[in-house]
């Protein structure tokens, strides 16, 4: 899960596994696997960083072997 901000300032948590694409034009638009579009304040690079951090956190929770 990653925390993001709507353009009106409301914060919410998004399941990063549901993200299909992230675009900037100039607003950042996240498209989910179900086709829903979310416009957020965070820059595309920040969303990518958050998703990578989320994935790393998940991999630390899985025991080796």
mmCIF file of the N, C-alpha and C atoms, coordinates in Angstrom:
data_MODEL
# 
_entry.id   MODEL 
# 
loop_
_atom_site.group_PDB 
_atom_site.id 
_atom_site.type_symbol 
_atom_site.label_atom_id 
_atom_site.label_alt_id 
_atom_site.label_comp_id 
_atom_site.label_asym_id 
_atom_site.label_entity_id 
_atom_site.label_seq_id 
_atom_site.pdbx_PDB_ins_code 
_atom_site.Cartn_x 
_atom_site.Cartn_y 
_atom_site.Cartn_z 
_atom_site.occupancy 
_atom_site.B_iso_or_equiv 
_atom_site.pdbx_formal_charge 
_atom_site.auth_seq_id 
_atom_site.auth_comp_id 
_atom_site.auth_asym_id 
_atom_site.auth_atom_id 
_atom_site.pdbx_PDB_model_num 
ATOM 1   N N  . UNK A 1 1  ? 0.842   -1.173  0.000   1.00 0.00 ? 1  UNK A N  1 
ATOM 2   C CA . UNK A 1 1  ? 0.000   0.000   0.000   1.00 0.00 ? 1  UNK A CA 1 
ATOM 3   C C  . UNK A 1 1  ? 0.893   1.245   0.000   1.00 0.00 ? 1  UNK A C  1 
ATOM 4   N N  . UNK A 1 2  ? 0.481   2.244   -0.758  1.00 0.00 ? 2  UNK A N  1 
ATOM 5   C CA . UNK A 1 2  ? 1.223   3.501   -0.799  1.00 0.00 ? 2  UNK A CA 1 
ATOM 6   C C  . UNK A 1 2  ? 0.265   4.651   -0.490  1.00 0.00 ? 2  UNK A C  1 
ATOM 7   N N  . UNK A 1 3  ? 0.764   5.665   0.190   1.00 0.00 ? 3  UNK A N  1 
ATOM 8   C CA . UNK A 1 3  ? -0.026  6.846   0.497   1.00 0.00 ? 3  UNK A CA 1 
ATOM 9   C C  . UNK A 1 3  ? 0.138   7.890   -0.592  1.00 0.00 ? 3  UNK A C  1 
ATOM 10  N N  . UNK A 1 4  ? -0.984  8.417   -1.092  1.00 0.00 ? 4  UNK A N  1 
ATOM 11  C CA . UNK A 1 4  ? -0.965  9.458   -2.123  1.00 0.00 ? 4  UNK A CA 1 
ATOM 12  C C  . UNK A 1 4  ? -1.984  10.535  -1.769  1.00 0.00 ? 4  UNK A C  1 
ATOM 13  N N  . UNK A 1 5  ? -1.961  11.635  -2.520  1.00 0.00 ? 5  UNK A N  1 
ATOM 14  C CA . UNK A 1 5  ? -2.792  12.796  -2.217  1.00 0.00 ? 5  UNK A CA 1 
ATOM 15  C C  . UNK A 1 5  ? -3.603  13.204  -3.439  1.00 0.00 ? 5  UNK A C  1 
ATOM 16  N N  . UNK A 1 6  ? -4.911  13.316  -3.256  1.00 0.00 ? 6  UNK A N  1 
ATOM 17  C CA . UNK A 1 6  ? -5.769  13.843  -4.335  1.00 0.00 ? 6  UNK A CA 1 
ATOM 18  C C  . UNK A 1 6  ? -5.456  15.329  -4.538  1.00 0.00 ? 6  UNK A C  1 
ATOM 19  N N  . UNK A 1 7  ? -5.883  15.888  -5.651  1.00 0.00 ? 7  UNK A N  1 
ATOM 20  C CA . UNK A 1 7  ? -5.627  17.305  -5.928  1.00 0.00 ? 7  UNK A CA 1 
ATOM 21  C C  . UNK A 1 7  ? -6.283  18.219  -4.899  1.00 0.00 ? 7  UNK A C  1 
ATOM 22  N N  . UNK A 1 8  ? -7.365  17.761  -4.255  1.00 0.00 ? 8  UNK A N  1 
ATOM 23  C CA . UNK A 1 8  ? -8.032  18.590  -3.238  1.00 0.00 ? 8  UNK A CA 1 
ATOM 24  C C  . UNK A 1 8  ? -7.361  18.495  -1.871  1.00 0.00 ? 8  UNK A C  1 
ATOM 25  N N  . UNK A 1 9  ? -6.257  17.729  -1.769  1.00 0.00 ? 9  UNK A N  1 
ATOM 26  C CA . UNK A 1 9  ? -5.507  17.618  -0.535  1.00 0.00 ? 9  UNK A CA 1 
ATOM 27  C C  . UNK A 1 9  ? -5.842  16.408  0.315   1.00 0.00 ? 9  UNK A C  1 
ATOM 28  N N  . UNK A 1 10 ? -6.887  15.672  -0.035  1.00 0.00 ? 10 UNK A N  1 
ATOM 29  C CA . UNK A 1 10 ? -7.250  14.474  0.727   1.00 0.00 ? 10 UNK A CA 1 
ATOM 30  C C  . UNK A 1 10 ? -6.218  13.372  0.488   1.00 0.00 ? 10 UNK A C  1 
ATOM 31  N N  . UNK A 1 11 ? -5.756  12.777  1.597   1.00 0.00 ? 11 UNK A N  1 
ATOM 32  C CA . UNK A 1 11 ? -4.795  11.668  1.509   1.00 0.00 ? 11 UNK A CA 1 
ATOM 33  C C  . UNK A 1 11 ? -5.563  10.357  1.486   1.00 0.00 ? 11 UNK A C  1 
ATOM 34  N N  . UNK A 1 12 ? -5.035  9.369   0.759   1.00 0.00 ? 12 UNK A N  1 
ATOM 35  C CA . UNK A 1 12 ? -5.614  8.035   0.781   1.00 0.00 ? 12 UNK A CA 1 
ATOM 36  C C  . UNK A 1 12 ? -4.523  7.020   0.506   1.00 0.00 ? 12 UNK A C  1 
ATOM 37  N N  . UNK A 1 13 ? -4.841  5.774   0.777   1.00 0.00 ? 13 UNK A N  1 
ATOM 38  C CA . UNK A 1 13 ? -3.886  4.682   0.592   1.00 0.00 ? 13 UNK A CA 1 
ATOM 39  C C  . UNK A 1 13 ? -4.346  3.853   -0.595  1.00 0.00 ? 13 UNK A C  1 
ATOM 40  N N  . UNK A 1 14 ? -3.403  3.532   -1.465  1.00 0.00 ? 14 UNK A N  1 
ATOM 41  C CA . UNK A 1 14 ? -3.687  2.812   -2.706  1.00 0.00 ? 14 UNK A CA 1 
ATOM 42  C C  . UNK A 1 14 ? -2.924  1.495   -2.710  1.00 0.00 ? 14 UNK A C  1 
ATOM 43  N N  . UNK A 1 15 ? -3.589  0.430   -3.099  1.00 0.00 ? 15 UNK A N  1 
ATOM 44  C CA . UNK A 1 15 ? -2.935  -0.858  -3.251  1.00 0.00 ? 15 UNK A CA 1 
ATOM 45  C C  . UNK A 1 15 ? -2.046  -0.782  -4.497  1.00 0.00 ? 15 UNK A C  1 
ATOM 46  N N  . UNK A 1 16 ? -0.746  -0.776  -4.299  1.00 0.00 ? 16 UNK A N  1 
ATOM 47  C CA . UNK A 1 16 ? 0.205   -0.607  -5.399  1.00 0.00 ? 16 UNK A CA 1 
ATOM 48  C C  . UNK A 1 16 ? 0.124   -1.741  -6.414  1.00 0.00 ? 16 UNK A C  1 
ATOM 49  N N  . UNK A 1 17 ? -0.373  -2.909  -6.005  1.00 0.00 ? 17 UNK A N  1 
ATOM 50  C CA . UNK A 1 17 ? -0.498  -4.041  -6.927  1.00 0.00 ? 17 UNK A CA 1 
ATOM 51  C C  . UNK A 1 17 ? -1.579  -3.811  -7.977  1.00 0.00 ? 17 UNK A C  1 
ATOM 52  N N  . UNK A 1 18 ? -2.436  -2.826  -7.767  1.00 0.00 ? 18 UNK A N  1 
ATOM 53  C CA . UNK A 1 18 ? -3.521  -2.552  -8.710  1.00 0.00 ? 18 UNK A CA 1 
ATOM 54  C C  . UNK A 1 18 ? -3.144  -1.520  -9.771  1.00 0.00 ? 18 UNK A C  1 
ATOM 55  N N  . UNK A 1 19 ? -1.944  -0.960  -9.696  1.00 0.00 ? 19 UNK A N  1 
ATOM 56  C CA . UNK A 1 19 ? -1.524  0.074   -10.646 1.00 0.00 ? 19 UNK A CA 1 
ATOM 57  C C  . UNK A 1 19 ? -1.127  -0.561  -11.965 1.00 0.00 ? 19 UNK A C  1 
ATOM 58  N N  . UNK A 1 20 ? -1.740  -0.077  -13.052 1.00 0.00 ? 20 UNK A N  1 
ATOM 59  C CA . UNK A 1 20 ? -1.366  -0.508  -14.401 1.00 0.00 ? 20 UNK A CA 1 
ATOM 60  C C  . UNK A 1 20 ? -0.348  0.461   -15.001 1.00 0.00 ? 20 UNK A C  1 
ATOM 61  N N  . UNK A 1 21 ? -0.672  1.773   -14.969 1.00 0.00 ? 21 UNK A N  1 
ATOM 62  C CA . UNK A 1 21 ? 0.241   2.772   -15.522 1.00 0.00 ? 21 UNK A CA 1 
ATOM 63  C C  . UNK A 1 21 ? 0.211   4.037   -14.671 1.00 0.00 ? 21 UNK A C  1 
ATOM 64  N N  . UNK A 1 22 ? 1.292   4.825   -14.793 1.00 0.00 ? 22 UNK A N  1 
ATOM 65  C CA . UNK A 1 22 ? 1.372   6.153   -14.181 1.00 0.00 ? 22 UNK A CA 1 
ATOM 66  C C  . UNK A 1 22 ? 1.857   7.091   -15.269 1.00 0.00 ? 22 UNK A C  1 
ATOM 67  N N  . UNK A 1 23 ? 1.127   8.206   -15.462 1.00 0.00 ? 23 UNK A N  1 
ATOM 68  C CA . UNK A 1 23 ? 1.475   9.184   -16.496 1.00 0.00 ? 23 UNK A CA 1 
ATOM 69  C C  . UNK A 1 23 ? 1.468   10.585  -15.894 1.00 0.00 ? 23 UNK A C  1 
ATOM 70  N N  . UNK A 1 24 ? 2.264   11.470  -16.483 1.00 0.00 ? 24 UNK A N  1 
ATOM 71  C CA . UNK A 1 24 ? 2.235   12.900  -16.147 1.00 0.00 ? 24 UNK A CA 1 
ATOM 72  C C  . UNK A 1 24 ? 1.894   13.672  -17.404 1.00 0.00 ? 24 UNK A C  1 
ATOM 73  N N  . UNK A 1 25 ? 0.839   14.509  -17.310 1.00 0.00 ? 25 UNK A N  1 
ATOM 74  C CA . UNK A 1 25 ? 0.458   15.261  -18.506 1.00 0.00 ? 25 UNK A CA 1 
ATOM 75  C C  . UNK A 1 25 ? -0.373  16.494  -18.167 1.00 0.00 ? 25 UNK A C  1 
ATOM 76  N N  . UNK A 1 26 ? -0.008  17.522  -17.468 1.00 0.00 ? 26 UNK A N  1 
ATOM 77  C CA . UNK A 1 26 ? 1.047   17.619  -16.480 1.00 0.00 ? 26 UNK A CA 1 
ATOM 78  C C  . UNK A 1 26 ? 0.674   16.996  -15.142 1.00 0.00 ? 26 UNK A C  1 
ATOM 79  N N  . UNK A 1 27 ? -0.657  16.808  -14.865 1.00 0.00 ? 27 UNK A N  1 
ATOM 80  C CA . UNK A 1 27 ? -1.037  16.149  -13.614 1.00 0.00 ? 27 UNK A CA 1 
ATOM 81  C C  . UNK A 1 27 ? -0.634  14.675  -13.670 1.00 0.00 ? 27 UNK A C  1 
ATOM 82  N N  . UNK A 1 28 ? -0.410  14.090  -12.507 1.00 0.00 ? 28 UNK A N  1 
ATOM 83  C CA . UNK A 1 28 ? -0.073  12.679  -12.438 1.00 0.00 ? 28 UNK A CA 1 
ATOM 84  C C  . UNK A 1 28 ? -1.369  11.876  -12.410 1.00 0.00 ? 28 UNK A C  1 
ATOM 85  N N  . UNK A 1 29 ? -1.513  10.984  -13.393 1.00 0.00 ? 29 UNK A N  1 
ATOM 86  C CA . UNK A 1 29 ? -2.701  10.147  -13.508 1.00 0.00 ? 29 UNK A CA 1 
ATOM 87  C C  . UNK A 1 29 ? -2.274  8.699   -13.328 1.00 0.00 ? 29 UNK A C  1 
ATOM 88  N N  . UNK A 1 30 ? -2.888  8.046   -12.325 1.00 0.00 ? 30 UNK A N  1 
ATOM 89  C CA . UNK A 1 30 ? -2.637  6.623   -12.082 1.00 0.00 ? 30 UNK A CA 1 
ATOM 90  C C  . UNK A 1 30 ? -3.826  5.866   -12.657 1.00 0.00 ? 30 UNK A C  1 
ATOM 91  N N  . UNK A 1 31 ? -3.539  4.917   -13.544 1.00 0.00 ? 31 UNK A N  1 
ATOM 92  C CA . UNK A 1 31 ? -4.586  4.061   -14.090 1.00 0.00 ? 31 UNK A CA 1 
ATOM 93  C C  . UNK A 1 31 ? -4.473  2.703   -13.422 1.00 0.00 ? 31 UNK A C  1 
ATOM 94  N N  . UNK A 1 32 ? -5.595  2.228   -12.902 1.00 0.00 ? 32 UNK A N  1 
ATOM 95  C CA . UNK A 1 32 ? -5.621  0.950   -12.216 1.00 0.00 ? 32 UNK A CA 1 
ATOM 96  C C  . UNK A 1 32 ? -5.973  -0.174  -13.191 1.00 0.00 ? 32 UNK A C  1 
ATOM 97  N N  . UNK A 1 33 ? -5.776  -1.401  -12.775 1.00 0.00 ? 33 UNK A N  1 
ATOM 98  C CA . UNK A 1 33 ? -6.038  -2.552  -13.645 1.00 0.00 ? 33 UNK A CA 1 
ATOM 99  C C  . UNK A 1 33 ? -7.512  -2.648  -14.026 1.00 0.00 ? 33 UNK A C  1 
ATOM 100 N N  . UNK A 1 34 ? -8.409  -2.052  -13.237 1.00 0.00 ? 34 UNK A N  1 
ATOM 101 C CA . UNK A 1 34 ? -9.834  -2.083  -13.572 1.00 0.00 ? 34 UNK A CA 1 
ATOM 102 C C  . UNK A 1 34 ? -10.244 -0.924  -14.487 1.00 0.00 ? 34 UNK A C  1 
ATOM 103 N N  . UNK A 1 35 ? -9.271  -0.096  -14.910 1.00 0.00 ? 35 UNK A N  1 
ATOM 104 C CA . UNK A 1 35 ? -9.539  1.020   -15.809 1.00 0.00 ? 35 UNK A CA 1 
ATOM 105 C C  . UNK A 1 35 ? -9.816  2.335   -15.106 1.00 0.00 ? 35 UNK A C  1 
ATOM 106 N N  . UNK A 1 36 ? -9.964  2.324   -13.784 1.00 0.00 ? 36 UNK A N  1 
ATOM 107 C CA . UNK A 1 36 ? -10.208 3.559   -13.032 1.00 0.00 ? 36 UNK A CA 1 
ATOM 108 C C  . UNK A 1 36 ? -8.983  4.461   -13.096 1.00 0.00 ? 36 UNK A C  1 
ATOM 109 N N  . UNK A 1 37 ? -9.221  5.777   -13.202 1.00 0.00 ? 37 UNK A N  1 
ATOM 110 C CA . UNK A 1 37 ? -8.147  6.772   -13.244 1.00 0.00 ? 37 UNK A CA 1 
ATOM 111 C C  . UNK A 1 37 ? -8.173  7.595   -11.971 1.00 0.00 ? 37 UNK A C  1 
ATOM 112 N N  . UNK A 1 38 ? -7.001  7.789   -11.369 1.00 0.00 ? 38 UNK A N  1 
ATOM 113 C CA . UNK A 1 38 ? -6.862  8.607   -10.173 1.00 0.00 ? 38 UNK A CA 1 
ATOM 114 C C  . UNK A 1 38 ? -5.861  9.722   -10.472 1.00 0.00 ? 38 UNK A C  1 
ATOM 115 N N  . UNK A 1 39 ? -6.232  10.962  -10.170 1.00 0.00 ? 39 UNK A N  1 
ATOM 116 C CA . UNK A 1 39 ? -5.338  12.099  -10.364 1.00 0.00 ? 39 UNK A CA 1 
ATOM 117 C C  . UNK A 1 39 ? -4.782  12.463  -8.991  1.00 0.00 ? 39 UNK A C  1 
ATOM 118 N N  . UNK A 1 40 ? -3.454  12.516  -8.884  1.00 0.00 ? 40 UNK A N  1 
ATOM 119 C CA . UNK A 1 40 ? -2.808  12.756  -7.590  1.00 0.00 ? 40 UNK A CA 1 
ATOM 120 C C  . UNK A 1 40 ? -1.782  13.878  -7.699  1.00 0.00 ? 40 UNK A C  1 
ATOM 121 N N  . UNK A 1 41 ? -1.414  14.430  -6.529  1.00 0.00 ? 41 UNK A N  1 
ATOM 122 C CA . UNK A 1 41 ? -0.443  15.525  -6.481  1.00 0.00 ? 41 UNK A CA 1 
ATOM 123 C C  . UNK A 1 41 ? 0.995   15.055  -6.683  1.00 0.00 ? 41 UNK A C  1 
ATOM 124 N N  . UNK A 1 42 ? 1.293   13.834  -6.244  1.00 0.00 ? 42 UNK A N  1 
ATOM 125 C CA . UNK A 1 42 ? 2.668   13.338  -6.307  1.00 0.00 ? 42 UNK A CA 1 
ATOM 126 C C  . UNK A 1 42 ? 3.137   13.225  -7.753  1.00 0.00 ? 42 UNK A C  1 
ATOM 127 N N  . UNK A 1 43 ? 4.413   13.484  -7.953  1.00 0.00 ? 43 UNK A N  1 
ATOM 128 C CA . UNK A 1 43 ? 5.009   13.360  -9.281  1.00 0.00 ? 43 UNK A CA 1 
ATOM 129 C C  . UNK A 1 43 ? 5.164   11.886  -9.631  1.00 0.00 ? 43 UNK A C  1 
ATOM 130 N N  . UNK A 1 44 ? 5.266   11.602  -10.915 1.00 0.00 ? 44 UNK A N  1 
ATOM 131 C CA . UNK A 1 44 ? 5.398   10.234  -11.389 1.00 0.00 ? 44 UNK A CA 1 
ATOM 132 C C  . UNK A 1 44 ? 6.599   9.543   -10.744 1.00 0.00 ? 44 UNK A C  1 
ATOM 133 N N  . UNK A 1 45 ? 7.719   10.239  -10.638 1.00 0.00 ? 45 UNK A N  1 
ATOM 134 C CA . UNK A 1 45 ? 8.924   9.657   -10.043 1.00 0.00 ? 45 UNK A CA 1 
ATOM 135 C C  . UNK A 1 45 ? 8.694   9.262   -8.591  1.00 0.00 ? 45 UNK A C  1 
ATOM 136 N N  . UNK A 1 46 ? 7.899   10.050  -7.860  1.00 0.00 ? 46 UNK A N  1 
ATOM 137 C CA . UNK A 1 46 ? 7.593   9.747   -6.467  1.00 0.00 ? 46 UNK A CA 1 
ATOM 138 C C  . UNK A 1 46 ? 6.719   8.494   -6.371  1.00 0.00 ? 46 UNK A C  1 
ATOM 139 N N  . UNK A 1 47 ? 5.747   8.360   -7.259  1.00 0.00 ? 47 UNK A N  1 
ATOM 140 C CA . UNK A 1 47 ? 4.900   7.163   -7.269  1.00 0.00 ? 47 UNK A CA 1 
ATOM 141 C C  . UNK A 1 47 ? 5.749   5.930   -7.537  1.00 0.00 ? 47 UNK A C  1 
ATOM 142 N N  . UNK A 1 48 ? 6.646   6.013   -8.504  1.00 0.00 ? 48 UNK A N  1 
ATOM 143 C CA . UNK A 1 48 ? 7.530   4.883   -8.817  1.00 0.00 ? 48 UNK A CA 1 
ATOM 144 C C  . UNK A 1 48 ? 8.388   4.538   -7.601  1.00 0.00 ? 48 UNK A C  1 
ATOM 145 N N  . UNK A 1 49 ? 8.935   5.548   -6.934  1.00 0.00 ? 49 UNK A N  1 
ATOM 146 C CA . UNK A 1 49 ? 9.754   5.304   -5.741  1.00 0.00 ? 49 UNK A CA 1 
ATOM 147 C C  . UNK A 1 49 ? 8.946   4.611   -4.651  1.00 0.00 ? 49 UNK A C  1 
ATOM 148 N N  . UNK A 1 50 ? 7.722   5.070   -4.435  1.00 0.00 ? 50 UNK A N  1 
ATOM 149 C CA . UNK A 1 50 ? 6.865   4.474   -3.409  1.00 0.00 ? 50 UNK A CA 1 
ATOM 150 C C  . UNK A 1 50 ? 6.526   3.020   -3.727  1.00 0.00 ? 50 UNK A C  1 
ATOM 151 N N  . UNK A 1 51 ? 6.252   2.732   -5.002  1.00 0.00 ? 51 UNK A N  1 
ATOM 152 C CA . UNK A 1 51 ? 5.922   1.361   -5.407  1.00 0.00 ? 51 UNK A CA 1 
ATOM 153 C C  . UNK A 1 51 ? 7.133   0.452   -5.232  1.00 0.00 ? 51 UNK A C  1 
ATOM 154 N N  . UNK A 1 52 ? 8.312   0.934   -5.589  1.00 0.00 ? 52 UNK A N  1 
ATOM 155 C CA . UNK A 1 52 ? 9.538   0.140   -5.406  1.00 0.00 ? 52 UNK A CA 1 
ATOM 156 C C  . UNK A 1 52 ? 9.772   -0.120  -3.926  1.00 0.00 ? 52 UNK A C  1 
ATOM 157 N N  . UNK A 1 53 ? 9.609   0.911   -3.102  1.00 0.00 ? 53 UNK A N  1 
ATOM 158 C CA . UNK A 1 53 ? 9.775   0.758   -1.652  1.00 0.00 ? 53 UNK A CA 1 
ATOM 159 C C  . UNK A 1 53 ? 8.766   -0.248  -1.092  1.00 0.00 ? 53 UNK A C  1 
ATOM 160 N N  . UNK A 1 54 ? 7.535   -0.195  -1.560  1.00 0.00 ? 54 UNK A N  1 
ATOM 161 C CA . UNK A 1 54 ? 6.495   -1.130  -1.146  1.00 0.00 ? 54 UNK A CA 1 
ATOM 162 C C  . UNK A 1 54 ? 6.902   -2.574  -1.511  1.00 0.00 ? 54 UNK A C  1 
ATOM 163 N N  . UNK A 1 55 ? 7.383   -2.780  -2.732  1.00 0.00 ? 55 UNK A N  1 
ATOM 164 C CA . UNK A 1 55 ? 7.817   -4.101  -3.155  1.00 0.00 ? 55 UNK A CA 1 
ATOM 165 C C  . UNK A 1 55 ? 8.982   -4.619  -2.320  1.00 0.00 ? 55 UNK A C  1 
ATOM 166 N N  . UNK A 1 56 ? 9.914   -3.755  -2.017  1.00 0.00 ? 56 UNK A N  1 
ATOM 167 C CA . UNK A 1 56 ? 11.054  -4.155  -1.174  1.00 0.00 ? 56 UNK A CA 1 
ATOM 168 C C  . UNK A 1 56 ? 10.581  -4.550  0.221   1.00 0.00 ? 56 UNK A C  1 
ATOM 169 N N  . UNK A 1 57 ? 9.627   -3.802  0.755   1.00 0.00 ? 57 UNK A N  1 
ATOM 170 C CA . UNK A 1 57 ? 9.088   -4.118  2.067   1.00 0.00 ? 57 UNK A CA 1 
ATOM 171 C C  . UNK A 1 57 ? 8.422   -5.506  2.050   1.00 0.00 ? 57 UNK A C  1 
ATOM 172 N N  . UNK A 1 58 ? 7.676   -5.806  1.016   1.00 0.00 ? 58 UNK A N  1 
ATOM 173 C CA . UNK A 1 58 ? 7.011   -7.113  0.911   1.00 0.00 ? 58 UNK A CA 1 
ATOM 174 C C  . UNK A 1 58 ? 8.038   -8.243  0.843   1.00 0.00 ? 58 UNK A C  1 
ATOM 175 N N  . UNK A 1 59 ? 9.101   -8.043  0.087   1.00 0.00 ? 59 UNK A N  1 
ATOM 176 C CA . UNK A 1 59 ? 10.109  -9.096  -0.049  1.00 0.00 ? 59 UNK A CA 1 
ATOM 177 C C  . UNK A 1 59 ? 10.822  -9.358  1.272   1.00 0.00 ? 59 UNK A C  1 
ATOM 178 N N  . UNK A 1 60 ? 10.952  -8.347  2.128   1.00 0.00 ? 60 UNK A N  1 
ATOM 179 C CA . UNK A 1 60 ? 11.575  -8.550  3.439   1.00 0.00 ? 60 UNK A CA 1 
ATOM 180 C C  . UNK A 1 60 ? 10.682  -9.396  4.353   1.00 0.00 ? 60 UNK A C  1 
ATOM 181 N N  . UNK A 1 61 ? 9.381   -9.393  4.108   1.00 0.00 ? 61 UNK A N  1 
ATOM 182 C CA . UNK A 1 61 ? 8.451   -10.149 4.945   1.00 0.00 ? 61 UNK A CA 1 
ATOM 183 C C  . UNK A 1 61 ? 8.427   -11.640 4.601   1.00 0.00 ? 61 UNK A C  1 
ATOM 184 N N  . UNK A 1 62 ? 8.888   -11.988 3.402   1.00 0.00 ? 62 UNK A N  1 
ATOM 185 C CA . UNK A 1 62 ? 8.891   -13.389 2.973   1.00 0.00 ? 62 UNK A CA 1 
ATOM 186 C C  . UNK A 1 62 ? 10.142  -14.065 3.471   1.00 0.00 ? 62 UNK A C  1 
ATOM 187 N N  . UNK A 1 63 ? 10.011  -15.155 4.235   1.00 0.00 ? 63 UNK A N  1 
ATOM 188 C CA . UNK A 1 63 ? 11.203  -15.848 4.730   1.00 0.00 ? 63 UNK A CA 1 
ATOM 189 C C  . UNK A 1 63 ? 11.973  -16.491 3.577   1.00 0.00 ? 63 UNK A C  1 
ATOM 190 N N  . UNK A 1 64 ? 13.315  -16.492 3.661   1.00 0.00 ? 64 UNK A N  1 
ATOM 191 C CA . UNK A 1 64 ? 14.112  -17.101 2.586   1.00 0.00 ? 64 UNK A CA 1 
ATOM 192 C C  . UNK A 1 64 ? 13.877  -18.604 2.532   1.00 0.00 ? 64 UNK A C  1 
ATOM 193 N N  . UNK A 1 65 ? 14.073  -19.147 1.326   1.00 0.00 ? 65 UNK A N  1 
ATOM 194 C CA . UNK A 1 65 ? 14.062  -20.587 1.198   1.00 0.00 ? 65 UNK A CA 1 
ATOM 195 C C  . UNK A 1 65 ? 12.941  -21.146 0.466   1.00 0.00 ? 65 UNK A C  1 
# 
